[in-house]
Amino acid sequence: MGEDDGALPRPVALAWGLLPEPTRGPARGVSLDQVVRTAVGLADAEGIGAVTMSRLARELGFSTMALYRYVESKEELLLLMLDAATTLPEGPADDGPGWREALGRWVESLREVYRAHPWALEVPRGPVSVLMPSSVGVADRGLQALTGLRLEDQERVAVILTLSAYVSSFAGLERDLAGQATLQLGPDAMAQLGQVITPERWPALAPILLTGGYAGGDRSAVPPEGEADNDVEYEFRWGLERILDGIEQLHGRRARSAGEDAG
């Protein structure tokens, strides 16, 4: 069963419970869900690099060969782990007061998933992963938030793809910054940079950088949302609002053209 013959890819069939659980071998008392949850726990505690087939088998108390009765490959295991880790909490996304707020809540839910499981950012995504139950749930929740907007189906899909990529990009940046010390350059260091990063060569960036507004500057000048060390909260919020502004303008323009209320 796989992509080549037009059948459901095996990880998708496994995740949806369309394949029977293994019944042979010393580990028949262990479910696939237990295998995946144990792997997720390993990744949460030690990072994705700790999840090897041999290590996982030891954690479960049986041989590596027995583990292959549950999953056929490491890639299959990673997809099942991603599915288990990225399931959103139960509840509708469109419980008021409007689409913009609902979409913002969807974005925050997705962001919290990546904060709880940063290793999920390292699992490759593709046409198979989007058919897994959690991905279907994430997509449906985002699409619910867009109900009532004058958007074509493909445009709605584009909205949730754009926002999910935006969230994962910032989540990756937050993960990287979390392990680094705050950089705050003194006057002498800024003066040194000023010798090589000059307005003549970089007319747009140099004035911002040399006044501390790009990197190594005093973060106390950043608006309140971005007060924490190495925080990119202000930038995240600003960018998100501009994306939502664009959607709102498109909807409003189309509604006005149709003689409808854009609200």
C-alpha positions as CSV (number, residue, x, y, z in Angstrom):
1,M,0.0,0.0,0.0
2,G,1.6,3.3,-1.0
3,E,1.8,6.3,-3.2
4,D,3.0,4.4,-6.2
5,D,-0.2,2.3,-6.7
6,G,-2.7,5.1,-5.9
7,A,-3.5,3.6,-2.4
8,L,-3.4,5.4,0.8
9,P,0.2,5.9,2.1
10,R,0.8,3.5,4.9
11,P,1.4,6.3,7.6
12,V,-1.9,7.8,6.7
13,A,-3.7,4.5,6.9
14,L,-2.0,3.8,10.3
15,A,-2.8,7.2,11.7
16,W,-6.5,6.9,10.8
17,G,-6.8,3.3,12.2
18,L,-7.3,1.8,8.8
19,L,-4.7,-0.9,9.3
20,P,-4.9,-3.6,11.9
21,E,-2.6,-3.5,15.0
22,P,0.2,-6.1,15.0
23,T,-0.8,-9.3,16.8
24,R,2.4,-11.3,16.6
25,G,5.6,-11.3,18.7
26,P,6.6,-10.5,22.3
27,A,5.2,-7.0,22.2
28,R,1.7,-7.7,21.3
29,G,0.5,-6.1,24.5
30,V,1.9,-2.8,23.4
31,S,-0.3,-0.6,21.1
32,L,0.9,1.6,18.2
33,D,-0.3,4.6,20.2
34,Q,2.0,3.6,23.1
35,V,5.0,3.3,20.7
36,V,4.3,6.7,19.2
37,R,3.7,8.4,22.6
38,T,6.9,6.9,23.9
39,A,8.8,8.3,20.9
40,V,7.2,11.7,21.4
41,G,8.2,11.7,25.1
42,L,11.8,10.9,24.1
43,A,11.8,13.8,21.6
44,D,10.3,16.2,24.1
45,A,12.9,15.3,26.7
46,E,16.1,14.9,24.6
47,G,15.4,16.2,21.1
48,I,14.6,14.5,17.8
49,G,18.2,13.1,17.6
50,A,17.5,10.9,20.6
51,V,14.7,9.0,18.7
52,T,16.4,6.1,17.1
53,M,14.7,2.7,16.4
54,S,17.1,0.9,18.8
55,R,16.7,3.5,21.6
56,L,12.9,3.5,21.2
57,A,12.8,-0.3,21.3
58,R,14.8,-0.3,24.6
59,E,12.5,2.2,26.1
60,L,9.5,-0.1,25.2
61,G,11.3,-3.2,26.5
62,F,11.6,-5.2,23.4
63,S,13.9,-5.7,20.4
64,T,14.4,-3.4,17.4
65,M,13.0,-6.1,15.1
66,A,9.8,-6.2,17.2
67,L,9.5,-2.4,16.7
68,Y,9.4,-2.9,13.0
69,R,6.1,-4.8,13.4
70,Y,4.6,-1.5,14.3
71,V,6.3,0.9,11.9
72,E,8.2,0.0,8.8
73,S,10.8,2.9,8.9
74,K,12.1,5.9,10.9
75,E,10.3,8.2,8.4
76,E,7.0,6.5,9.1
77,L,7.6,6.8,12.9
78,L,8.4,10.6,12.5
79,L,5.2,11.2,10.6
80,L,3.2,9.4,13.3
81,M,5.0,11.4,16.0
82,L,4.3,14.6,14.3
83,D,0.6,13.7,14.0
84,A,0.4,12.9,17.8
85,A,2.3,16.0,18.8
86,T,0.5,18.6,16.7
87,T,-3.2,17.8,17.5
88,L,-4.9,21.0,18.6
89,P,-7.0,21.1,21.7
90,E,-10.7,20.4,21.2
91,G,-13.0,23.3,20.5
92,P,-14.2,25.4,17.6
93,A,-12.1,28.2,16.2
94,D,-15.0,30.4,15.2
95,D,-16.7,31.0,18.6
96,G,-16.7,34.8,18.2
97,P,-16.6,37.6,18.0
98,G,-15.2,37.7,14.4
99,W,-13.1,35.9,11.8
100,R,-10.0,38.0,12.6
101,E,-10.1,37.0,16.3
102,A,-10.9,33.4,15.4
103,L,-8.0,33.2,13.1
104,G,-5.7,34.8,15.7
105,R,-6.7,32.1,18.2
106,W,-6.0,29.4,15.6
107,V,-2.5,30.9,15.1
108,E,-1.9,31.0,18.8
109,S,-3.0,27.3,19.2
110,L,-0.5,26.3,16.5
111,R,2.2,28.4,18.0
112,E,1.7,26.7,21.4
113,V,2.0,23.3,19.7
114,Y,5.5,24.2,18.4
115,R,6.5,25.7,21.7
116,A,5.6,22.5,23.5
117,H,7.2,20.2,20.8
118,P,10.0,22.3,19.1
119,W,11.4,19.1,17.5
120,A,8.3,19.0,15.3
121,L,9.8,21.8,13.3
122,E,12.5,19.4,12.1
123,V,10.1,16.8,10.7
124,P,9.8,17.2,6.9
125,R,6.3,18.0,5.7
126,G,4.7,17.1,2.3
127,P,1.7,15.6,0.6
128,V,1.6,12.7,3.0
129,S,1.8,14.7,6.2
130,V,-1.2,16.9,5.3
131,L,-3.5,13.9,5.2
132,M,-2.7,12.8,8.8
133,P,-5.5,13.4,11.3
134,S,-3.9,16.2,13.1
135,S,-3.1,18.1,9.9
136,V,-6.6,17.6,8.7
137,G,-7.9,19.0,12.1
138,V,-5.5,22.0,12.0
139,A,-6.6,22.8,8.5
140,D,-10.3,22.4,9.2
141,R,-10.0,24.6,12.3
142,G,-8.3,27.4,10.3
143,L,-10.8,27.1,7.5
144,Q,-13.7,27.4,10.0
145,A,-12.3,30.8,11.0
146,L,-12.6,32.0,7.4
147,T,-16.3,31.2,7.1
148,G,-18.2,34.1,5.6
149,L,-15.2,35.7,3.9
150,R,-15.4,36.3,0.2
151,L,-12.5,33.9,-0.7
152,E,-12.3,31.1,-3.2
153,D,-11.6,27.6,-1.8
154,Q,-8.0,27.7,-3.0
155,E,-7.5,31.1,-1.5
156,R,-8.7,29.8,1.9
157,V,-6.2,27.0,1.6
158,A,-3.5,29.6,0.7
159,V,-4.4,31.6,3.8
160,I,-3.9,28.8,6.2
161,L,-0.8,27.6,4.4
162,T,0.7,31.2,4.6
163,L,-0.2,31.5,8.3
164,S,1.1,28.1,9.3
165,A,4.4,28.7,7.5
166,Y,4.6,32.1,9.2
167,V,4.0,30.5,12.6
168,S,6.5,27.7,12.1
169,S,9.1,30.2,10.9
170,F,8.8,32.3,14.0
171,A,8.6,29.2,16.2
172,G,11.9,28.1,14.8
173,L,13.5,31.5,15.4
174,E,12.2,31.5,19.0
175,R,13.6,28.0,19.5
176,D,17.0,29.1,18.2
177,L,17.1,32.3,20.2
178,A,16.1,30.5,23.4
179,G,19.5,28.9,23.6
180,Q,21.5,32.0,23.1
181,A,22.6,34.8,25.4
182,T,21.2,38.3,24.9
183,L,23.5,40.4,22.7
184,Q,23.7,44.1,23.8
185,L,26.6,46.0,22.3
186,G,28.3,48.9,24.0
187,P,29.2,52.2,22.4
188,D,32.7,51.1,21.5
189,A,31.4,48.0,19.8
190,M,28.8,50.0,17.9
191,A,31.5,52.4,16.8
192,Q,33.6,49.5,15.5
193,L,30.6,48.3,13.5
194,G,30.1,51.8,12.2
195,Q,33.5,51.6,10.5
196,V,32.4,48.7,8.3
197,I,28.6,49.0,8.2
198,T,28.4,52.5,6.7
199,P,25.4,54.4,5.4
200,E,27.3,54.9,2.1
201,R,27.4,51.1,1.5
202,W,24.2,50.0,3.3
203,P,22.0,53.2,3.2
204,A,18.8,51.5,4.5
205,L,20.1,49.2,7.2
206,A,23.1,51.1,8.6
207,P,21.2,53.9,10.3
208,I,18.8,51.4,12.0
209,L,21.6,49.1,13.1
210,L,23.8,51.8,14.4
211,T,21.1,53.3,16.6
212,G,20.4,49.9,18.1
213,G,17.2,49.0,16.2
214,Y,18.4,45.9,14.4
215,A,20.8,43.6,16.5
216,G,22.8,44.2,19.6
217,G,20.9,47.3,20.6
218,D,18.9,48.2,23.7
219,R,15.7,46.2,23.7
220,S,14.1,48.6,26.1
221,A,13.2,50.8,23.1
222,V,11.0,48.0,21.7
223,P,7.2,48.3,22.3
224,P,5.9,46.4,25.4
225,E,5.1,43.1,23.5
226,G,8.8,42.6,22.9
227,E,10.3,43.3,26.3
228,A,11.8,39.9,27.1
229,D,15.4,39.0,26.2
230,N,15.8,37.7,22.7
231,D,12.1,38.2,22.2
232,V,10.5,38.5,18.8
233,E,7.0,39.0,20.1
234,Y,6.6,42.5,18.7
235,E,7.8,41.4,15.2
236,F,5.5,38.4,15.3
237,R,2.5,40.4,16.2
238,W,3.2,43.2,13.8
239,G,3.7,40.7,10.9
240,L,0.5,38.8,11.8
241,E,-1.6,41.9,11.9
242,R,-0.4,42.9,8.5
243,I,-1.3,39.5,7.0
244,L,-4.7,39.8,8.5
245,D,-5.0,43.4,7.3
246,G,-4.4,42.1,3.7
247,I,-7.1,39.4,4.0
248,E,-9.5,42.0,5.4
249,Q,-8.9,44.4,2.6
250,L,-9.4,41.7,0.0
251,H,-12.6,40.6,1.6
252,G,-13.8,44.2,1.9
253,R,-13.0,45.1,-1.7
254,R,-14.9,42.1,-3.0
255,A,-17.9,42.7,-0.7
256,R,-18.1,46.3,-1.8
257,S,-17.9,45.3,-5.5
258,A,-20.9,43.0,-4.8
259,G,-22.8,45.7,-3.0
260,E,-22.6,43.9,0.4
261,D,-21.6,45.0,3.8
262,A,-17.9,44.1,4.4
263,G,-18.4,43.6,8.1
